Amino acid sequence: MEQRKLNDQANTLVDLAKTHNIMYDMISDLNERSEDFKKRILTLKTKLETLIGSIHALPGLLSQTIRQQQRDFIEDQMENYDKHVAYNAERSRSSSRRRRSSSTAPPTLSESS
């Protein structure tokens, strides 16, 4: 009977040691996971801060881009207008030269008869 109690106590000690090892492994695993999560959270925090900075800069960048596009558009319109005015002025000069040259030319044989 005494032997049986001793065997039971020995088995209990073995079970406690196994339980202790299992608990130690679980705690170690949890600590590793905790460190991994901390690293991930820090990475996410850094990315989030970068994203927030980009979002804060966005209105300024948009307005700058819109202003530049407006300037480019106005410049294109002015160039087109200048080309149009130059073309019309050249046409006007050309047609007035034709009118002047035909009225000051000496009469041809067909006109004099």
C-alpha positions in Angstrom: 0.0 0.0 0.0 2.8 2.3 0.9 4.5 1.4 -2.4 1.3 2.3 -4.3 1.2 5.8 -2.6 4.8 6.3 -3.5 4.1 5.3 -7.1 1.1 7.6 -7.3 3.1 10.5 -5.9 5.9 9.8 -8.3 3.4 9.8 -11.2 2.0 13.0 -9.9 5.4 14.6 -9.9 6.0 13.4 -13.4 2.6 14.8 -14.5 3.5 18.1 -12.8 6.8 18.3 -14.5 5.1 17.6 -17.9 2.5 20.2 -17.1 5.3 22.7 -16.2 7.1 22.0 -19.5 3.9 22.5 -21.4 3.1 25.7 -19.6 6.6 27.0 -20.2 6.4 26.2 -23.9 3.0 27.9 -24.2 4.3 31.0 -22.4 7.4 31.1 -24.6 5.2 30.8 -27.7 2.9 33.6 -26.4 5.9 35.8 -25.8 7.3 35.2 -29.3 3.9 36.0 -30.8 3.6 39.1 -28.6 6.9 40.3 -30.0 5.8 39.6 -33.5 2.6 41.5 -33.0 4.5 44.4 -31.5 6.7 44.6 -34.6 3.7 44.4 -36.9 1.9 47.1 -34.9 5.0 49.3 -35.1 5.2 48.7 -38.9 1.5 49.5 -39.3 1.9 52.6 -37.2 4.8 53.8 -39.4 2.8 53.1 -42.5 -0.2 54.9 -41.1 1.8 58.0 -40.2 3.2 58.0 -43.7 -0.3 57.7 -45.2 -1.6 60.5 -42.9 1.2 62.7 -44.0 0.4 62.0 -47.7 -3.3 62.7 -47.1 -2.5 66.0 -45.4 -0.2 67.0 -48.4 -2.9 66.0 -50.9 -5.0 69.2 -51.0 -1.9 71.3 -51.6 -0.7 69.0 -54.4 -4.1 69.0 -56.0 -4.5 72.7 -56.0 -0.9 73.1 -57.3 -1.7 70.6 -60.1 -5.0 72.3 -61.0 -3.3 75.7 -61.1 -0.6 74.4 -63.4 -3.2 72.8 -65.7 -5.1 76.1 -65.8 -1.9 78.0 -66.7 -1.1 75.4 -69.4 -4.7 75.7 -70.7 -4.6 79.5 -70.8 -1.2 79.4 -72.5 -2.6 77.0 -75.2 -5.6 79.2 -75.7 -3.4 82.3 -76.0 -1.2 80.6 -78.6 -4.2 79.4 -80.6 -5.7 83.0 -80.4 -2.3 84.5 -81.5 -2.1 82.0 -84.4 -5.7 82.8 -85.4 -5.1 86.6 -85.3 -1.9 86.2 -87.3 -3.6 84.0 -89.8 -6.5 86.5 -90.2 -4.1 89.4 -90.5 -2.1 87.6 -93.2 -5.3 86.8 -95.0 -6.5 90.4 -94.8 -3.1 91.7 -96.1 -3.1 89.1 -98.9 -6.6 89.9 -100.0 -6.1 93.7 -99.9 -2.9 93.3 -102.0 -4.9 91.3 -104.6 -7.5 94.0 -104.7 -4.9 96.8 -105.0 -2.9 94.9 -107.6 -6.0 94.2 -109.8 -7.2 97.8 -109.7 -3.8 99.4 -110.5 -2.9 97.0 -113.3 -3.0 98.3 -116.8 -6.0 97.2 -118.8 -5.6 94.0 -120.8 -6.6 93.6 -124.4 -9.9 92.1 -123.5 -10.7 94.9 -121.1 -9.8 97.7 -123.5 -12.0 96.4 -126.3 
